[in-house]
Amino acid sequence: MKRLSQSVKAQGIVVVLLVLCCVIHSDAVPRLPQRMRTLPRLTFWAWERPEDLRSLDTRRFGIAYLDQTLTIGPKVDAHPRRDPLIYRATASRIPVVRIEVAPGAIFNEETHRLAVQVILTSATAPDIAALQLDFDATRSQRSFYRDLLTDLRRQMPPNLPLSITALASWCSYDDWLRGLPIDEAVPMFFRMEPDRRRAAESLTDFRIREPLCQSSVGLSTTEAWPTEMAGKRIYLFPDNGWRADSIARFERKLP
Amino acid sequence: MTSRRLVSFFTLAVFLLLPFVAVEACGPDFQPDTFVRTASPDDPKTFAQGHLGILQQGFDSNDLAVAYRYLNGGKLSEQEQAIYAPPAKPSNLTPAQFEASYQAEQAVMPVNQWKDARAKYAKPDGEITPEHQAPQNLGNGDVYYFPDFLNCPGAAFKTATLTLNSRVSSWGAQSPYLKDWLTAQDSVFANCSGKTTAMPAPAPPNSPPLLIADRAYQTAAAVFYAGKYDEARREFLLIAQDKDSPWHSWGDYLAARSLVRLAFDEAKKTDPWSGNLASFNPERMRSAQQMLEALLKHHSPGISHQTILDELNFVRMRTEPDKRIAEVATALAGPAPDPNFQQDLADLNYALYKKIQVTDPAPLYAWITAFRAAPAGNAVFDAWQQTHALPWLVASLALARTKDSGVPDLLTATSQIEESSPEFDTVAFHRVRLLIGLDRSDEARTILDQLLPDLRKQQPSSALNAFLGERMQVARDFNEFLTYAPRTTLETNSEGAAALNDCAYTQKNAKSPSTNCPEQASPLQFDDDSTVILNRQTPLHLLVEAATSSNLPANLRQDVALAAWVRGVLFNDQTKAAALAPHLPDSIQKTAGSSTGFPAVLAILRNPGLRPYLEPGVSRLASYSYLENFRDNWWCGSSQRQYYAEAEKQTMPAPASFLSADDQKSAEAEYQRLTQLPCAPAELGQRVLDYARDHSSDPDLAEALALTVRATRFGWQGWNQDKEATARNTAISKAAFQLLHSRYPNSPWAAKTPYYY
């Protein structure tokens, strides 16, 4: 009886481990975070360029537009968007705050406080669907960003989803995103230099392991797309702006 | 027992399936190191004084307007120089100094001066945001979002501060009228951001006439900043008619400004590409122009002529751009100083940015447009022929191609340019360029040899580097080539520079550093043109010569020695490798000796920055011992480092006349041979495996096998990784891994190598 019991126990553990393996490496349709479910699956990024997105079908597509750029130096400087943007009033909108780090940047409580204060001005704009942050984080800056995101999440409207863009490497062979108080990290499958060297033959080999990165993907209009995008929220970046990178063409191309 | 094994097996499997590797995950944006600046002058301050260097087509309109002034026989006044090149802020402030400087900057901002003045008499009343930040609903289902529109300019806060101080004097600090005035003024500035609309309450009954007049003005201003421009225009016109109001002299002017804003507000916002306030209702704008023109003729002394003229010029740039651009271009061209220099530069930039087509443009406007666009045909040359003006001669020469029919005339016309003239560097550079193209190298060399000695005594500059590049092209022998090949980097942003910084940092901070690199990059490096010749046209025996040449600085001698030695090892050229060995860094020399066999391969595996070619800017060879974060380790193929944007660009070598045909043929054969070799990890790994077959007792073999596996993991696989190359890499990795673990299972190298790749 004892041997049988041990055998059953071992089999149970094996089953659990197999299930874990499947979960971690599953290519199945990812579950969208709760707060993100009301957003369109397809979102067009509008960066610092004049953009006319009125032709977008607002039932299918959202807009994530650069709203302001925040530069952390010895102080924090904020620059609002400089170029005009036109969109349908019914569009689902995500303001994006880009965070730059200037030489001589100081990461302390004061810059933390000022950065949160600036970001909150975007987070509290009326009728927005989510907030997205775009930043690069070196290893030494990560604790700053972790604290910033935690504090921001605490102060921003509770139901507003918080999204960040992420280097593909953060989502693949790094683990610093784990546990961040965000609803999604969008792995950017473009501008991957020098990370591209890590991808073997194609983007599909750039496996996304981080759970926060499983539900979305960031693409560009001029670089190759990965094949595994089923069920993911897709953000599309126009390398040449939406006037040159035909909106209609990508509306058709997107799944 | 069986179940325990199963559990252990699956646990191990899970861990093997999740090889999380911590890596540096920042996203650096590497760019080639800079030797010649093409987007801006080296030093705006000296440029403003007329030291123009070599004019580049990539310069912006401010730079070219300044250049034109000097080419036109004028110069910038000291005031204009300060406007074009304001004093740079010190870059090495301590945190305390920075804080003080920041506070000083903040303190003089009109909005903050207003806040400070207000704080003396009232409690804080929230933030003021001068920029309009609210999206505008266009009413047809479209939203226009232009968030950086400066709604409340500095002058508004300055006027408010002055008025506050005046009213304190009139009414006293504790006066209820002052309190009422401040409350109303808060409403005015609350409208700046566009997020709220607030209107001042009417002045209390029995208020003094001054407060009543102020309230009328505050109300009009609040309406104006709330974006109700037609209403604001009417309110300001009423103030203009009230001769008792202290604001009456501003009434007409502000009514005209309301019209200007109304003109933009009524524009069809269907053209987001039109830029900063470019779409407008032309009728409204013309009405504003008429008002301002009338006001300019008859205005009260309470408002300055210049204030009205500035607004009028702003309007005319939109209503009659031909005339206004001509005025701006003529004023900027000089030779006399332009009293409106700053605004004229801004207007010129606006006109060029908007690509405003002008019939019969003023010379400066036509010159900048032509110089930047390099129109096909003879338009620029014809302009010079017609005008005989120096700016057109310079532009014709700079844009001329060797085969153009006008080149002989241009060369003749520029043969007597004085060295002290502002155009000298541009003219000399392009004269030499054309002479080289015409196969008149001796003349080109004579010019360069006359000017280079003096130039070399000065600070490194784009011009010096450009002339050195030309001098290198007309080198008569290999030694002369080596003399002129090195240039001084003006900016470093390359991956090689970053690797060297990281290497130096690691060396300084690691407990037991395993790297060997200089603390900082030497300023003298090879530019693109030098490395193309060294990599593709220079045979190995000349590279050996270069590695010992006193014409090269020590850092470049070492780079050449390393690259040539790696080539020697790859080609199994024992003689060349042995000749180069004494010039290698000690650690490599000690490992490799003079061999091209296993010890040499081990030395290369130990030093990830090694490669058989040279790179422009700071080379990875300079940090040869450092394992770089972004896989720029060892090499793949024969090419020098490329940036992704340039990955498809094929750099074709210029023929080096000082190299014999035989040398060039040998070099090309060597280049092709390098091209055929597999990527470094596979090539080096195969050599290790071959050696291992018959030398199992070699004490370094375990390390070499482990380093082979490391190279297959962190080595560069090339830009175009094909299946075959990937499979070869994995096969070598696996074979080295298996041999390491089967033959040396207890070696520390086996313990350090848990996987193959």
Boltz contact constraints between the chains, C-beta under 6 A:
constraints:
  - contact:
      token1: [A, 6]
      token2: [B, 3]
      max_distance: 6.0
  - contact:
      token1: [A, 7]
      token2: [B, 3]
      max_distance: 6.0
  - contact:
      token1: [A, 10]
      token2: [B, 3]
      max_distance: 6.0
  - contact:
      token1: [A, 10]
      token2: [B, 6]
      max_distance: 6.0
  - contact:
      token1: [A, 10]
      token2: [B, 7]
      max_distance: 6.0
  - contact:
      token1: [A, 13]
      token2: [B, 7]
      max_distance: 6.0
  - contact:
      token1: [A, 14]
      token2: [B, 6]
      max_distance: 6.0
  - contact:
      token1: [A, 14]
      token2: [B, 10]
      max_distance: 6.0
  - contact:
      token1: [A, 17]
      token2: [B, 10]
      max_distance: 6.0
  - contact:
      token1: [A, 17]
      token2: [B, 14]
      max_distance: 6.0
  - contact:
      token1: [A, 50]
      token2: [B, 272]
      max_distance: 6.0
  - contact:
      token1: [A, 50]
      token2: [B, 273]
      max_distance: 6.0
  - contact:
      token1: [A, 52]
      token2: [B, 272]
      max_distance: 6.0
  - contact:
      token1: [A, 54]
      token2: [B, 142]
      max_distance: 6.0
  - contact:
      token1: [A, 74]
      token2: [B, 98]
      max_distance: 6.0
  - contact:
      token1: [A, 75]
      token2: [B, 102]
      max_distance: 6.0
  - contact:
      token1: [A, 80]
      token2: [B, 147]
      max_distance: 6.0
  - contact:
      token1: [A, 80]
      token2: [B, 148]
      max_distance: 6.0
  - contact:
      token1: [A, 81]
      token2: [B, 147]
      max_distance: 6.0
  - contact:
      token1: [A, 82]
      token2: [B, 148]
      max_distance: 6.0
  - contact:
      token1: [A, 84]
      token2: [B, 146]
      max_distance: 6.0
  - contact:
      token1: [A, 84]
      token2: [B, 272]
      max_distance: 6.0
  - contact:
      token1: [A, 85]
      token2: [B, 145]
      max_distance: 6.0
  - contact:
      token1: [A, 86]
      token2: [B, 142]
      max_distance: 6.0
  - contact:
      token1: [A, 86]
      token2: [B, 144]
      max_distance: 6.0
  - contact:
      token1: [A, 86]
      token2: [B, 272]
      max_distance: 6.0
  - contact:
      token1: [A, 87]
      token2: [B, 143]
      max_distance: 6.0
  - contact:
      token1: [A, 88]
      token2: [B, 141]
      max_distance: 6.0
  - contact:
      token1: [A, 89]
      token2: [B, 141]
      max_distance: 6.0
  - contact:
      token1: [A, 89]
      token2: [B, 143]
      max_distance: 6.0
  - contact:
      token1: [A, 136]
      token2: [B, 26]
      max_distance: 6.0
  - contact:
      token1: [A, 136]
      token2: [B, 27]
      max_distance: 6.0
  - contact:
      token1: [A, 138]
      token2: [B, 26]
      max_distance: 6.0
  - contact:
      token1: [A, 167]
      token2: [B, 25]
      max_distance: 6.0
  - contact:
      token1: [A, 167]
      token2: [B, 27]
      max_distance: 6.0
  - contact:
      token1: [A, 169]
      token2: [B, 25]
      max_distance: 6.0
  - contact:
      token1: [A, 170]
      token2: [B, 25]
      max_distance: 6.0
  - contact:
      token1: [A, 173]
      token2: [B, 21]
      max_distance: 6.0
  - contact:
      token1: [A, 174]
      token2: [B, 25]
      max_distance: 6.0
  - contact:
      token1: [A, 175]
      token2: [B, 20]
      max_distance: 6.0
  - contact:
      token1: [A, 193]
      token2: [B, 644]
      max_distance: 6.0
  - contact:
      token1: [A, 194]
      token2: [B, 630]
      max_distance: 6.0
  - contact:
      token1: [A, 197]
      token2: [B, 631]
      max_distance: 6.0
  - contact:
      token1: [A, 200]
      token2: [B, 726]
      max_distance: 6.0
  - contact:
      token1: [A, 201]
      token2: [B, 721]
      max_distance: 6.0
  - contact:
      token1: [A, 201]
      token2: [B, 726]
      max_distance: 6.0
